[in-house]
Amino acid sequence: MALPPGPRLPPPLQTLRLMARPVPLLERARRQFGDTFTLRATPVGPMVFVSDPESLKTVFAADRVNTIAPGRNLVLAPLLGPDSLLLLEGDRHLGRRRLMLPPFHGERMRAYAEVMRDATLREMDGWRPGRPFRLHSSMQEITLEVIMLAVFGVGRRRREDLRRALLDILAAVRSPVTIGVTMPGVRELPRFRELRRRVAAADAVLAAEIAEHRSDPDLDQRDDILSLLVAARDEHGEGMGDSELRDQLMTLLLAGHETTATALAWAFELLFGRPEAYRRLTAEVRQGDGGEYLDAVIEETLRLRPVVPFVGRKLLKPMTLDGHELPVGANVFCAIYLAHTNPATFPDPYAFMPERFLESPTETYSWIPFGGGTRRCLGATFAQFEMRVVLSSVLERVDLRTAGEGPQPMIRRNVTLAPRDGTPAVVERVLATEREGAPAPT
Ligand code: HEM
């Protein structure tokens, strides 16, 4: 069975481009070959990319029989560990999802609103009118604080050493080239000993947290995520061992903050590029009725800048996609970025127009920033809720303007697509503040 056609660049070059600047490569391939094409990357092999809604539906609907494509294991396993939810398969994956989902939904999740708002206000205390700063770094501080408090418990000792270790790990794997550190062989090189040391430092704190939670006689009174995971039992009455808990914590901490921080930085970036949208959102937030438009801004941000550009599955059954018969073992990638810039689904796809989501709601297989099927992002609702709280907390209190030099290109940072210069901004005016020590209103 022949795979769909694709560019004839040598595979090492395709690999580098896919790691460093995936969007131009994907766009060019779509222009040349249509919605469905094959890229060849080492060491994954042929990667079939699809992006039409029908194919996406077929792939995600078959998730019970698909497995994850090998790239995810290669890149993430050394950091997250083999028991990470992101890497589990089949019934074990579904069972663990059931155990881990509740804190990210409903009342439990809404209880984090105050934590999210407070973390935003604390970070804003460091913003000085007229002094430029990078919104991406600020957003990263906020989302890391939020996920750590959600995971380990509000009001508990700040885990400064863990915070530093996690930021160190992310800094060490930031550049697309160093994604290679996570690959077998390469990661044994002495140069990457430092990264292993940082992971060991984070592991030591996680182990201490797990031990402390396990020995707490009042565990059932606590509602932080680690307490719920320590107490959770599967259908055989089995709980998670220490090493699995470590992997799940590392997964939530790393998957749960860099992605959301990047999406928030993009939201500001896109709003700066369309002042009338910025003005409308700010006015609505300050009048206390920003709900619908705020949600539309978030949806449109995740459409046009979908932090994770593609997700992959390996087929365990033959499948016909966009007229191509694909064999068992084929690696199929749902090209989120291409699905979101398909003009048949989103007219004028490169324009930032939140209004489009006011007119028609998101469609399950056209708007897929969180992937889909049984592997859809566990934190999707949490992330959108956090974006809502952080954006409104900022826009209520300050007038911001860009301090950058025009629109920011998308670059690969860790596994996300981030604004190249980190969205430089400057506070023009502080409107009101309820916090002590914050700059007085001007
Ligand atoms: C804007 C922010 C976020 C984006 C764009 C995002 C995106 C994604 C994507 C694309 C996937 C893969 C889905 C697939 O393979 O179909 C995923 C999986 C996952 N995400 Fe997120 N994510 C975000 C925030 C979060 C947060 C806040 C958490 C946790 C607190 C989280 C935890 C996870 C986990 C545990 C998985 C694995 C799910 C599974 O395999 O069953 N993510 N995310």
Residues whose N, C-alpha, C, O or C-beta is under 5 A from the ligand:
A	BS01	HEM	L85 L86 L252 A255 G256 T259 T260 A263 V307 V308 V311 P369 F370 G371 G372 T374 R375 R376 C377 L378 G379 F382 A383
